[in-house]
């Protein structure tokens, strides 16, 4: 599912983190279906501070009293921990989780099962029909009031970004910190400033870490971001870069290509690409208004809310 980066508080980068009633649940796409962290779900349903102990006791009970073969129904899959590293974690598919949930007394059990069925099914739909993923992302931005031309560029940028991160993952880039450093190298070479400085120019509050810079970029910034990441992907593949250092070198080269193009464009159009011009959400009127410096510009982009027929990071 292609999800806008601004939904990272709901689904993180590769859709591996989702949220139920404000609590994080990790998942991974495995054998053509979603597998969810059992520990995370036990934590959500029991609200216990000792979820691992609760699950350990429950596994023993299921095996002894209900002839539930843990080894056949629970898989050890690597999920990202809070330290940014990946560890083998007990995971189960939707069918198995329904069986486990029946053994956990919780007022949220029925509500959770309905939610679980939905998030497990959406990915299957999108594997069979990839256009659904793009449609959901477009609906999200339409609801925010972004103009169609901007949305088209943003969606394309998401696809290019995912292609790049998939290459990195296949080339021994593992931690969140490594992904962040590589991304910053491309952006710094493309725009001549690091991401944090770029966010400051856009007026983003550093207290809100889930704010995604690209959702505040103007059209040209999106285009040059795409160029930097696409060229970085091609260089990474052509040079068969392996490991952090080689991928970092490819990222710098890709960013430099986009940076040179940006500088040339700025000379020809007579103004900088990176400015305080910013698409900001105005929830009261469902408009996107373009700001340039401290004063509002005369350009307004109005977008009517469209009702979603299905659920939507």
Backbone bond lengths (Angstrom), bond angles and torsions (degrees), N, CA, C in turn:
res aa  C-N    CA-C-N  psi(-1)  N-CA   C-N-CA  omega(-1)  CA-C   N-CA-C  phi
1 X - - - 1.458 - - 1.513 109.86 -
2 X 1.268 116.89 125.79 1.462 120.42 179.03 1.514 108.20 -85.03
3 X 1.319 117.80 113.26 1.454 122.92 -173.72 1.513 109.34 -119.14
4 X 1.321 117.75 135.63 1.458 120.52 177.63 1.521 111.41 -58.67
5 X 1.341 115.82 143.38 1.448 119.68 -177.54 1.522 112.69 -63.32
6 X 1.324 117.71 -22.58 1.449 119.44 179.61 1.509 112.01 -69.99
7 X 1.316 117.40 -9.41 1.455 120.20 176.93 1.522 110.97 -94.18
8 X 1.290 117.23 22.49 1.453 119.81 -175.19 1.509 112.45 -65.63
9 X 1.337 118.36 -21.81 1.444 118.93 175.21 1.515 111.14 -72.38
10 X 1.330 117.23 -10.00 1.452 120.79 179.03 1.509 111.32 -110.70
11 X 1.329 116.67 -47.22 1.463 120.51 176.10 1.510 108.41 -135.47
12 X 1.300 118.16 117.70 1.443 120.85 -177.10 1.499 111.16 -80.95
13 X 1.338 113.88 177.38 1.451 122.31 -166.86 1.507 113.66 -27.12
14 X 1.260 126.24 -79.94 1.447 123.16 -172.01 1.521 111.35 -89.29
15 X 1.335 117.50 35.04 1.448 124.37 179.67 1.518 111.81 62.89
16 X 1.319 118.52 21.65 1.459 121.94 -174.25 1.516 112.44 -87.19
17 X 1.329 117.72 -3.54 1.460 120.60 178.89 1.514 109.09 -133.57
18 X 1.326 116.05 123.38 1.451 121.43 177.38 1.519 108.64 -126.27
19 X 1.314 116.33 168.69 1.462 120.03 -172.70 1.515 110.82 -128.93
20 X 1.324 116.01 130.16 1.466 122.38 173.29 1.523 107.91 -119.30
21 X 1.336 115.94 115.76 1.459 122.09 -179.97 1.532 112.15 49.21
22 X 1.332 114.59 45.10 1.466 120.50 174.64 1.509 115.44 82.27
23 X 1.340 117.88 3.62 1.463 120.08 -178.54 1.524 110.30 -116.31
24 X 1.320 115.47 136.97 1.467 121.32 -175.44 1.523 112.32 -76.70
25 X 1.322 114.84 139.16 1.459 121.38 173.96 1.525 107.53 -132.21
26 X 1.323 116.28 124.08 1.459 121.21 -179.90 1.526 110.30 -85.31
27 X 1.318 115.66 148.92 1.460 120.14 176.55 1.524 109.42 -150.39
28 X 1.344 115.45 164.94 1.458 120.71 -179.62 1.522 108.69 -147.23
29 X 1.332 116.14 142.45 1.463 121.08 178.71 1.525 107.66 -84.01
30 X 1.342 116.57 116.97 1.463 121.69 -173.45 1.524 109.43 -144.80
31 X 1.322 116.06 130.78 1.473 120.82 179.78 1.533 112.47 52.88
32 X 1.331 115.45 43.75 1.464 123.06 174.83 1.524 114.00 65.34
33 X 1.338 116.54 27.69 1.462 120.49 175.30 1.526 109.30 -159.08
34 X 1.321 115.84 163.90 1.455 120.63 179.27 1.523 109.80 -80.85
35 X 1.332 116.08 137.19 1.462 123.23 168.67 1.526 107.10 -116.79
36 X 1.329 116.00 134.12 1.459 121.99 -174.75 1.526 110.62 -112.53
37 X 1.327 115.97 149.86 1.459 121.09 177.03 1.528 109.42 -67.79
38 X 1.337 116.30 119.59 1.470 120.43 179.98 1.517 110.27 -67.05
39 X 1.309 116.67 -39.51 1.472 120.58 179.78 1.520 110.96 -58.71
40 X 1.325 116.47 -44.13 1.469 120.31 -179.16 1.527 111.06 -62.84
41 X 1.329 115.79 -40.60 1.461 119.50 -178.89 1.516 111.20 -70.16
42 X 1.319 116.85 -39.39 1.472 120.29 175.23 1.529 110.19 -59.93
43 X 1.325 115.98 -41.78 1.466 120.82 178.44 1.529 111.32 -60.60
44 X 1.330 116.15 -43.45 1.462 120.95 -179.25 1.523 111.27 -64.63
45 X 1.322 116.86 -44.44 1.465 120.49 -174.23 1.523 113.51 -78.21
46 X 1.320 116.89 -34.64 1.468 119.77 -176.84 1.521 113.36 -94.98
47 X 1.358 115.76 -21.59 1.464 121.64 -174.19 1.524 110.87 55.33
48 X 1.341 114.56 31.02 1.455 120.50 -179.17 1.517 110.57 -88.76
49 X 1.323 116.73 143.92 1.457 121.56 175.82 1.526 111.00 -80.97
50 X 1.335 115.56 -6.32 1.465 120.99 179.97 1.526 108.88 -123.70
51 X 1.326 115.26 57.44 1.458 120.79 -176.89 1.523 112.10 -61.42
52 X 1.335 117.64 -37.53 1.465 120.53 -179.49 1.525 111.35 -64.12
53 X 1.329 116.53 -41.93 1.468 120.38 178.07 1.523 110.17 -66.44
54 X 1.324 116.75 -40.83 1.466 120.81 178.91 1.527 110.04 -60.53
55 X 1.337 116.82 -45.60 1.460 120.84 -179.35 1.524 111.17 -67.12
56 X 1.320 118.05 -38.09 1.459 121.54 177.93 1.523 111.09 -60.74
57 X 1.334 116.02 -43.82 1.471 120.50 178.84 1.520 110.74 -68.32
58 X 1.324 116.40 -39.01 1.467 120.30 -178.57 1.526 110.80 -67.03
59 X 1.319 117.77 -39.21 1.467 120.50 177.61 1.523 110.77 -58.53
60 X 1.336 116.02 -43.36 1.457 120.70 -179.91 1.526 110.70 -64.59
61 X 1.330 115.47 -41.30 1.468 120.28 179.77 1.522 111.11 -64.67
62 X 1.327 116.67 -44.64 1.454 120.54 -179.17 1.526 111.29 -61.49
63 X 1.308 115.91 -38.91 1.454 120.45 -178.38 1.528 111.27 -71.28
64 X 1.322 116.38 -41.30 1.462 120.49 -174.97 1.523 112.97 -79.07
65 X 1.344 115.84 -41.03 1.456 118.98 -171.83 1.523 113.68 -97.79
66 X 1.295 118.04 -25.50 1.461 119.45 -171.70 1.520 112.98 -126.15
67 X 1.322 116.82 11.59 1.462 121.85 175.99 1.530 112.16 53.47
68 X 1.320 114.85 43.96 1.465 122.07 -179.51 1.520 108.18 -96.76
69 X 1.341 117.45 112.01 1.455 121.08 -178.65 1.525 110.63 -81.07
70 X 1.320 115.40 101.95 1.459 121.16 -177.30 1.527 111.60 -60.06
71 X 1.322 116.80 -43.42 1.466 120.46 -176.17 1.524 112.41 -63.61
72 X 1.328 117.24 -27.35 1.458 120.77 -179.49 1.522 112.78 -86.24
73 X 1.325 116.61 -23.47 1.461 120.28 -173.33 1.525 114.77 -109.88
74 X 1.327 116.41 -16.75 1.462 121.02 -177.65 1.526 109.08 -116.11
75 X 1.328 116.47 130.22 1.457 120.61 178.82 1.517 111.73 -109.27
76 X 1.328 115.91 146.42 1.460 121.34 175.26 1.528 107.65 -94.23
77 X 1.334 115.79 105.17 1.457 121.39 -179.02 1.519 109.45 -121.17
78 X 1.330 116.67 150.56 1.458 120.40 -176.65 1.529 110.95 -82.79
79 X 1.337 115.26 120.95 1.462 122.03 177.22 1.516 109.55 -122.22
80 X 1.322 115.54 153.12 1.464 120.10 -179.53 1.525 110.53 -72.49
81 X 1.311 115.66 132.41 1.456 121.74 177.06 1.523 110.29 -95.24
82 X 1.324 116.25 178.53 1.470 120.66 -178.00 1.521 112.48 -66.15
83 X 1.350 116.99 -18.72 1.465 119.94 178.51 1.523 113.06 -87.83
84 X 1.358 116.06 5.02 1.452 120.45 177.87 1.526 114.27 85.87
85 X 1.321 117.30 -3.68 1.456 121.43 179.26 1.533 110.48 -99.80
86 X 1.333 115.72 165.67 1.457 121.13 -176.83 1.529 110.42 -106.61
87 X 1.339 115.72 132.67 1.453 121.31 179.78 1.532 110.28 -131.78
88 X 1.345 115.58 150.47 1.464 120.65 176.42 1.531 108.94 -64.39
89 X 1.317 115.46 127.21 1.467 121.83 -173.85 1.525 109.76 -134.67
90 X 1.329 116.98 141.84 1.459 120.23 175.88 1.521 109.76 -62.89
91 X 1.326 116.52 123.53 1.460 121.74 -179.22 1.528 109.59 -132.65
92 X 1.322 115.96 152.90 1.459 120.93 -179.91 1.515 109.65 -144.94
93 X 1.341 115.48 152.90 1.468 119.60 176.19 1.521 110.03 -81.25
94 X 1.328 116.51 178.13 1.460 120.98 -174.38 1.526 111.49 -60.89
95 X 1.319 116.92 -43.85 1.470 120.52 -177.72 1.524 111.50 -59.89
96 X 1.326 116.79 -45.99 1.459 120.70 179.89 1.522 111.52 -67.25
97 X 1.322 116.14 -38.45 1.466 119.55 179.91 1.519 111.56 -63.65
98 X 1.330 117.22 -36.78 1.468 119.27 176.61 1.531 110.37 -58.26
99 X 1.331 115.77 -39.07 1.464 120.09 179.49 1.525 110.47 -67.28
100 X 1.333 117.54 -41.00 1.466 121.27 179.90 1.521 110.97 -67.07
101 X 1.323 116.10 -42.36 1.465 120.84 -177.13 1.524 111.15 -61.01
102 X 1.324 117.56 -32.86 1.466 120.96 178.65 1.522 112.39 -60.02
103 X 1.316 116.13 -24.30 1.464 120.81 -177.63 1.522 112.97 -94.76
104 X 1.328 116.61 2.65 1.462 120.39 -179.92 1.526 109.36 -112.95
105 X 1.334 118.51 110.34 1.466 120.25 177.73 1.523 110.80 -68.45
106 X 1.319 116.16 115.67 1.466 120.04 -177.72 1.521 109.77 -155.62
107 X 1.318 117.92 136.57 1.470 120.40 176.95 1.521 112.73 -67.32
108 X 1.338 116.91 -16.22 1.465 121.28 -179.00 1.525 112.84 -94.77
109 X 1.322 117.83 1.82 1.462 120.65 -171.27 1.524 112.67 -58.24
110 X 1.330 117.82 -50.96 1.472 120.38 -176.90 1.518 111.75 -65.68
111 X 1.326 116.33 -42.48 1.461 120.66 178.78 1.528 110.15 -63.20
112 X 1.330 115.85 -39.49 1.453 120.24 -179.03 1.529 110.94 -66.77
113 X 1.324 117.95 -39.71 1.465 120.90 179.99 1.523 111.28 -63.54
114 X 1.318 117.18 -39.33 1.467 119.99 177.14 1.525 110.78 -64.22
115 X 1.317 115.76 -43.19 1.472 121.16 178.86 1.516 110.50 -64.08
116 X 1.339 116.30 -42.99 1.452 121.30 -178.25 1.526 111.45 -63.47
117 X 1.316 115.75 -40.74 1.465 119.47 178.76 1.517 111.13 -62.15
118 X 1.343 116.43 -38.56 1.463 119.94 -179.00 1.524 111.46 -68.01
119 X 1.339 117.93 -49.62 1.469 119.92 -175.91 1.524 110.70 -69.75
120 X 1.336 117.61 -25.65 1.454 119.86 176.92 1.511 112.41 -75.86
121 X 1.334 116.21 -28.95 1.464 120.96 -175.77 1.521 112.65 -84.39
122 X 1.325 117.08 -34.29 1.460 120.65 -175.15 1.522 111.81 -57.36
123 X 1.330 117.24 -42.91 1.459 120.23 -178.07 1.531 111.07 -65.65
124 X 1.344 116.40 -37.98 1.457 119.83 178.39 1.521 110.54 -61.96
125 X 1.337 116.21 -42.76 1.464 120.43 176.50 1.520 111.23 -56.86
126 X 1.320 115.90 -43.58 1.452 120.14 -173.17 1.525 112.71 -75.83
127 X 1.332 117.43 -27.31 1.466 119.90 173.85 1.526 109.24 -65.95
128 X 1.357 116.04 -41.01 1.458 120.56 179.80 1.520 111.83 -73.02
129 X 1.321 117.26 -32.03 1.456 121.70 -178.59 1.527 109.03 -139.31
130 X 1.350 118.88 86.97 1.465 122.21 -176.04 1.524 114.12 -57.44
131 X 1.331 118.17 -22.79 1.459 119.82 -179.41 1.526 111.80 -64.07
132 X 1.339 117.36 -25.40 1.463 120.12 178.55 1.523 111.42 -61.82
133 X 1.336 116.60 -37.54 1.459 120.55 -179.42 1.522 110.58 -62.34
134 X 1.328 116.65 -46.36 1.460 120.32 179.45 1.521 110.88 -66.08
135 X 1.332 116.10 -37.77 1.467 119.12 -179.97 1.522 111.11 -61.84
136 X 1.340 117.15 -40.10 1.465 120.19 -179.42 1.523 111.33 -68.05
137 X 1.326 115.75 -38.15 1.462 118.78 177.59 1.520 110.91 -65.93
138 X 1.338 116.57 -41.85 1.464 120.54 178.46 1.522 110.91 -62.08
139 X 1.334 116.58 -41.36 1.461 120.23 179.68 1.527 111.16 -61.65
140 X 1.331 115.32 -37.87 1.467 119.61 178.56 1.526 110.90 -59.53
141 X 1.340 116.13 -48.84 1.461 119.39 -178.14 1.522 112.31 -71.83
142 X 1.322 116.79 -31.35 1.466 119.35 175.46 1.521 110.20 -63.67
143 X 1.328 116.66 -40.24 1.459 120.91 177.48 1.524 111.37 -62.65
144 X 1.325 115.92 -30.67 1.458 120.30 177.68 1.525 112.37 -79.36
145 X 1.329 116.75 -10.40 1.457 119.88 176.46 1.511 115.74 90.71
146 X 1.332 118.54 12.95 1.455 120.04 178.57 1.532 110.10 -70.89
147 X 1.345 118.14 147.08 1.467 121.00 177.21 1.522 111.32 -71.28
148 X 1.323 116.75 153.52 1.464 122.39 -174.78 1.519 112.20 -57.07
149 X 1.341 116.89 -43.09 1.460 120.15 -177.34 1.533 111.06 -60.50
150 X 1.334 115.81 -40.14 1.463 120.10 178.58 1.528 109.85 -67.52
151 X 1.332 117.38 -43.14 1.464 121.70 -178.92 1.524 111.16 -59.38
152 X 1.332 116.64 -43.29 1.461 120.31 -179.36 1.529 110.97 -58.55
153 X 1.317 116.06 -42.22 1.471 119.87 179.20 1.528 110.70 -68.26
154 X 1.307 115.90 -41.68 1.480 119.88 -178.73 1.521 111.21 -62.96
155 X 1.324 117.45 -43.84 1.463 121.35 179.97 1.527 110.55 -63.93
156 X 1.326 115.89 -42.17 1.461 119.63 177.81 1.527 110.26 -62.69
157 X 1.332 116.26 -39.93 1.458 120.68 178.80 1.520 112.25 -63.06
158 X 1.332 117.10 -37.16 1.467 121.10 177.94 1.522 110.30 -62.52
159 X 1.345 116.16 -43.14 1.468 120.54 -179.90 1.525 110.95 -63.41
160 X 1.339 116.90 -42.05 1.464 121.13 179.29 1.523 110.44 -65.65
161 X 1.321 115.71 -41.15 1.465 120.99 178.32 1.527 110.91 -61.22
162 X 1.317 117.30 -43.53 1.459 120.46 -179.13 1.528 111.50 -66.07
163 X 1.325 116.22 -37.26 1.463 119.46 177.16 1.528 110.25 -61.54
164 X 1.329 116.29 -41.20 1.462 120.85 -179.85 1.525 111.01 -66.51
165 X 1.327 117.76 -47.25 1.468 120.10 -177.73 1.524 111.52 -66.05
166 X 1.330 117.19 -31.69 1.467 119.62 175.59 1.532 110.20 -64.63
167 X 1.330 116.60 -40.92 1.462 119.70 176.22 1.521 110.67 -61.27
168 X 1.320 116.49 -43.98 1.474 119.90 179.70 1.517 111.28 -61.34
169 X 1.334 116.17 -44.61 1.464 119.39 -178.98 1.525 111.44 -61.53
170 X 1.313 116.29 -33.67 1.463 120.13 179.69 1.519 112.60 -79.81
171 X 1.327 116.42 -3.06 1.467 120.79 -176.63 1.528 111.22 -123.33
172 X 1.334 115.01 35.59 1.467 123.44 170.94 1.523 114.17 71.32
173 X 1.332 116.94 23.22 1.467 119.92 170.66 1.519 106.51 -92.17
174 X 1.324 117.49 115.25 1.462 120.20 -167.60 1.529 114.80 -119.34
175 X 1.316 117.38 -40.72 1.466 118.53 -172.48 1.529 111.79 -91.02
176 X 1.310 114.50 155.78 1.463 120.84 178.11 1.522 111.15 -60.17
177 X 1.329 116.06 -35.47 1.463 120.44 179.40 1.520 111.28 -63.56
178 X 1.331 116.94 -40.60 1.459 120.63 179.55 1.532 111.05 -64.95
179 X 1.333 116.51 -42.56 1.463 119.88 177.03 1.527 110.48 -60.31
180 X 1.328 116.33 -42.35 1.467 120.76 -178.77 1.527 111.37 -64.47
181 X 1.322 117.10 -41.82 1.470 120.56 -179.64 1.526 110.50 -64.31
182 X 1.322 116.89 -45.91 1.466 120.39 -179.50 1.526 111.30 -62.76
183 X 1.329 115.82 -42.55 1.466 120.09 178.53 1.519 110.86 -61.59
184 X 1.325 115.82 -41.27 1.458 120.35 -179.68 1.520 111.32 -66.15
185 X 1.338 117.57 -35.16 1.461 120.95 178.58 1.528 110.55 -62.09
186 X 1.326 116.60 -43.18 1.466 120.19 178.85 1.522 110.57 -65.14
187 X 1.321 115.79 -47.30 1.459 120.38 -176.81 1.529 111.65 -65.26
188 X 1.328 115.64 -40.00 1.477 120.31 -179.49 1.521 110.75 -64.19
189 X 1.338 116.33 -41.95 1.458 120.02 179.03 1.530 111.35 -71.20
190 X 1.319 116.80 -32.50 1.467 120.86 -178.56 1.522 111.70 -72.18
191 X 1.328 116.70 -47.30 1.463 120.64 -172.71 1.527 114.01 -107.10
192 X 1.331 116.88 -4.80 1.457 119.75 178.41 1.508 114.04 79.69
193 X 1.328 117.43 6.62 1.464 122.71 179.88 1.532 108.63 -144.36
194 X 1.345 117.60 150.22 1.466 119.51 176.60 1.531 110.82 -70.96
195 X 1.311 116.14 166.15 1.463 121.35 -175.82 1.527 111.82 -60.11
196 X 1.328 118.04 -41.92 1.464 120.01 -178.17 1.526 111.70 -62.29
197 X 1.332 116.53 -39.24 1.468 120.16 176.92 1.520 110.70 -66.73
198 X 1.320 116.20 -39.14 1.468 121.26 178.02 1.530 110.04 -61.03
199 X 1.334 116.46 -41.33 1.462 120.67 178.21 1.530 111.28 -64.08
200 X 1.319 116.37 -38.50 1.467 120.02 178.09 1.525 110.74 -62.84
201 X 1.319 116.18 -41.93 1.465 120.08 178.76 1.529 110.47 -60.59
202 X 1.336 115.78 -37.43 1.461 120.67 179.59 1.524 112.96 -78.23
203 X 1.313 116.63 -5.59 1.454 119.88 178.15 1.515 114.17 79.00
204 X 1.337 117.99 24.00 1.462 120.97 -179.56 1.522 109.98 -80.96
205 X 1.306 116.14 137.84 1.459 122.29 -178.63 1.525 109.49 -79.40
206 X 1.343 118.64 120.43 1.475 120.96 -178.22 1.521 113.32 -63.30
207 X 1.341 118.04 -16.47 1.465 120.51 178.72 1.522 111.74 -68.03
208 X 1.347 116.14 -24.70 1.458 120.10 -178.77 1.530 108.61 -102.96
209 X 1.323 115.78 90.74 1.457 120.81 -172.86 1.526 113.11 -72.75
210 X 1.341 117.47 -16.45 1.469 119.06 -179.10 1.522 112.59 -83.52
211 X 1.331 117.71 -0.71 1.464 119.84 176.81 1.525 109.05 -70.36
212 X 1.312 116.09 126.65 1.453 119.38 -178.50 1.518 109.88 -98.70
213 X 1.321 115.17 126.41 1.463 121.39 -176.50 1.518 111.82 -55.73
214 X 1.329 117.41 -39.84 1.455 120.05 -173.28 1.527 113.06 -67.33
215 X 1.312 117.21 -24.54 1.456 119.53 177.02 1.525 111.87 -73.65
216 X 1.320 116.68 -6.41 1.472 121.98 178.71 1.522 111.66 -114.31
217 X 1.321 117.58 4.16 1.459 121.19 -178.80 1.523 111.98 -80.90
218 X 1.321 115.33 152.61 1.463 119.31 171.60 1.530 109.07 -83.39
219 X 1.322 116.42 176.99 1.461 120.86 -174.44 1.533 112.78 -56.80
220 X 1.331 116.51 -47.68 1.460 119.48 -176.80 1.525 112.19 -66.68
221 X 1.316 117.20 -36.27 1.466 119.37 176.91 1.527 110.62 -62.65
222 X 1.323 117.28 -40.89 1.458 120.44 177.10 1.528 111.06 -61.57
223 X 1.327 115.27 -42.84 1.468 120.08 -178.73 1.521 111.32 -62.48
224 X 1.327 117.27 -45.84 1.462 119.52 -179.15 1.530 111.86 -71.42
225 X 1.333 117.41 -29.96 1.472 119.98 173.39 1.523 110.27 -62.80
226 X 1.333 115.70 -44.22 1.462 120.15 178.04 1.523 111.20 -61.21
227 X 1.331 115.81 -43.90 1.464 120.13 -178.80 1.522 110.56 -60.45
228 X 1.331 117.07 -47.71 1.460 120.78 -179.32 1.517 112.49 -59.85
229 X 1.331 116.84 -42.84 1.460 119.55 -177.25 1.523 112.19 -76.51
230 X 1.321 117.20 -35.52 1.462 119.39 178.63 1.528 111.02 -66.98
231 X 1.328 116.57 -44.53 1.467 119.68 178.86 1.537 110.03 -65.05
232 X 1.324 117.04 -38.08 1.466 120.45 177.34 1.522 111.03 -61.30
233 X 1.325 116.12 -40.02 1.463 120.48 177.85 1.521 110.86 -61.67
234 X 1.334 115.85 -46.93 1.466 119.97 -177.89 1.527 111.57 -65.09
235 X 1.332 117.13 -40.88 1.473 120.38 178.46 1.527 109.94 -64.66
236 X 1.330 116.26 -42.26 1.466 121.02 179.19 1.525 110.89 -59.06
237 X 1.329 116.33 -44.03 1.465 120.32 179.99 1.525 111.78 -70.74
238 X 1.323 117.35 -45.07 1.465 120.65 -176.56 1.526 112.74 -65.68
239 X 1.340 115.89 -35.35 1.462 119.75 179.09 1.524 112.18 -90.58
240 X 1.355 115.17 -4.28 1.463 120.75 -177.39 1.528 110.60 51.59
241 X 1.322 115.13 48.35 1.466 120.96 -178.75 1.528 110.46 -60.92
242 X 1.325 116.25 136.04 1.459 121.98 179.86 1.518 109.58 -129.70
243 X 1.303 116.26 135.65 1.452 120.22 177.63 1.521 112.55 81.52
244 X 1.319 114.76 171.34 1.466 120.89 -172.98 1.524 112.83 -64.10
245 X 1.312 118.45 -48.02 1.473 121.09 -174.43 1.524 112.05 -62.43
246 X 1.324 116.71 -44.45 1.467 119.35 -178.99 1.531 111.19 -69.34
247 X 1.327 116.78 -38.29 1.472 119.82 177.14 1.525 111.17 -66.99
248 X 1.320 115.99 -33.32 1.456 120.21 177.91 1.525 110.47 -66.81
249 X 1.312 116.50 -40.66 1.465 120.81 177.84 1.533 110.61 -63.14
250 X 1.328 116.87 -42.12 1.467 121.00 178.28 1.528 110.71 -65.47
251 X 1.323 116.62 -37.23 1.467 121.00 178.84 1.532 110.81 -64.01
252 X 1.314 116.32 -42.61 1.465 120.12 178.47 1.524 110.83 -62.68
253 X 1.326 116.16 -42.74 1.458 119.91 -179.35 1.527 111.23 -64.68
254 X 1.317 116.48 -43.74 1.463 119.83 177.94 1.513 112.21 -62.76
255 X 1.327 115.93 -42.22 1.458 120.15 177.41 1.514 112.35 -64.43
256 X 1.338 116.87 -36.64 1.464 120.34 179.27 1.525 112.10 -64.72
257 X 1.339 116.63 -36.42 1.464 120.01 176.82 1.527 109.66 -60.69
258 X 1.326 115.68 -47.34 1.468 119.92 179.83 1.525 110.95 -67.72
259 X 1.333 116.60 -35.67 1.464 120.39 -179.98 1.520 112.30 -64.18
260 X 1.329 116.63 -42.02 1.469 120.25 177.90 1.532 110.73 -64.76
261 X 1.319 115.96 -39.66 1.466 119.59 178.45 1.523 110.77 -65.72
262 X 1.343 116.31 -38.27 1.475 120.03 178.19 1.516 111.03 -63.36
263 X 1.329 116.55 -45.73 1.462 120.78 -178.70 1.527 110.60 -61.28
264 X 1.326 116.04 -42.89 1.465 120.17 178.29 1.526 110.81 -63.67
265 X 1.345 116.58 -41.08 1.469 120.26 179.20 1.523 110.90 -63.90
266 X 1.332 117.06 -41.09 1.456 120.80 -179.71 1.530 111.19 -62.68
267 X 1.331 116.79 -38.56 1.466 120.00 178.58 1.525 111.13 -64.52
268 X 1.330 115.32 -38.97 1.463 119.60 -174.96 1.524 113.30 -78.86
269 X 1.339 116.79 -33.93 1.475 118.23 179.92 1.520 112.15 -93.00
270 X 1.338 117.07 -10.31 1.451 121.25 173.11 1.512 115.65 77.07
271 X 1.334 117.40 22.49 1.471 119.64 176.33 1.526 109.13 -158.29
272 X 1.349 117.01 157.64 1.467 119.88 -178.38 1.529 111.84 -71.47
273 X 1.327 115.53 149.97 1.461 121.09 176.27 1.522 110.52 -75.02
274 X 1.329 115.80 -43.89 1.461 120.99 -178.71 1.521 109.87 -89.46
275 X 1.319 115.62 115.03 1.464 121.59 179.56 1.526 109.04 -137.49
276 X 1.318 116.49 -177.71 1.456 120.79 177.21 1.524 112.09 -78.52
277 X 1.317 116.12 -1.92 1.459 120.20 176.32 1.522 108.74 -55.62
278 X 1.332 116.49 127.14 1.455 119.39 -167.74 1.523 110.75 -149.36
279 X 1.331 116.12 131.47 1.459 120.00 173.10 1.520 107.93 -83.24
280 X 1.323 115.87 113.46 1.468 120.30 -179.21 1.515 109.82 -117.12
281 X 1.308 115.34 142.73 1.460 120.20 -178.91 1.518 110.72 -77.49
282 X 1.331 115.79 135.04 1.453 122.15 175.07 1.529 107.46 -119.93
283 X 1.345 118.64 86.17 1.457 120.77 -172.17 1.512 114.66 -62.94
284 X 1.332 118.73 -26.81 1.457 119.90 -177.74 1.519 112.30 -66.50
285 X 1.335 116.87 -35.92 1.464 119.89 -175.53 1.517 112.63 -114.38
286 X 1.348 116.38 -0.73 1.470 122.24 -178.44 1.520 111.02 54.69
287 X 1.327 116.27 45.20 1.455 121.17 177.81 1.517 109.45 -120.19
288 X 1.323 114.36 155.45 1.450 120.52 167.71 1.513 106.79 -107.67
289 X 1.305 115.24 124.69 1.450 118.50 -178.54 1.512 109.13 -117.55
290 X 1.298 115.86 135.87 1.457 120.88 -177.10 1.522 108.90 -91.98
291 X 1.345 116.47 121.79 1.446 121.26 179.00 1.517 109.52 -104.36
292 X 1.288 117.09 138.41 1.455 121.89 175.22 1.522 107.13 -130.37
293 X 1.343 116.12 105.35 1.452 119.98 -175.24 1.510 109.46 71.81
294 X 1.342 117.33 -159.40 1.450 120.87 -176.27 1.514 114.02 -73.30
295 X 1.350 118.11 -17.08 1.454 120.83 -177.72 1.511 110.79 -104.13
296 X 1.327 115.07 147.71 1.449 120.23 178.40 1.525 109.28 -72.77
297 X 1.328 115.38 138.62 1.453 118.90 175.39 1.513 109.20 -80.34
298 X 1.323 117.02 173.45 1.452 121.66 -178.98 1.519 112.04 -87.20
299 X 1.350 115.31 1.13 1.456 117.52 -177.73 1.519 110.07 -94.01
300 X 1.292 115.87 128.39 1.453 120.99 177.47 1.521 108.91 -126.06
301 X 1.316 114.30 139.05 1.450 119.22 176.50 1.520 107.04 -117.13
302 X 1.314 115.34 111.37 1.441 119.07 -176.51 1.524 110.11 -100.13
303 X 1.307 114.49 137.20 1.464 118.79 178.92 1.511 110.18 -137.05
304 X 1.292 116.57 122.05 1.451 120.19 179.59 1.521 109.58 -78.32
305 X 1.293 116.02 142.62 1.452 120.59 176.19 1.519 110.21 -68.91
306 X 1.315 114.66 136.67 1.452 119.70 175.23 1.523 108.09 -111.98
307 X 1.302 115.79 140.30 1.451 119.53 179.64 1.526 110.05 -75.85
308 X 1.319 114.41 135.92 1.452 119.39 177.71 1.518 110.06 -86.29
309 X 1.302 116.40 137.74 1.458 119.39 177.02 1.510 111.06 -91.22
310 X 1.299 117.06 -11.30 1.460 121.01 178.24 1.491 110.56 -142.38
311 X 1.331 116.32 175.06 1.461 119.84 -177.86 1.513 112.33 -79.32
312 X 1.319 116.32 161.09 1.443 121.13 176.01 1.521 110.68 -102.02
313 X 5.818 120.95 -161.98 1.013 122.81 79.31 1.509 134.44 -154.38
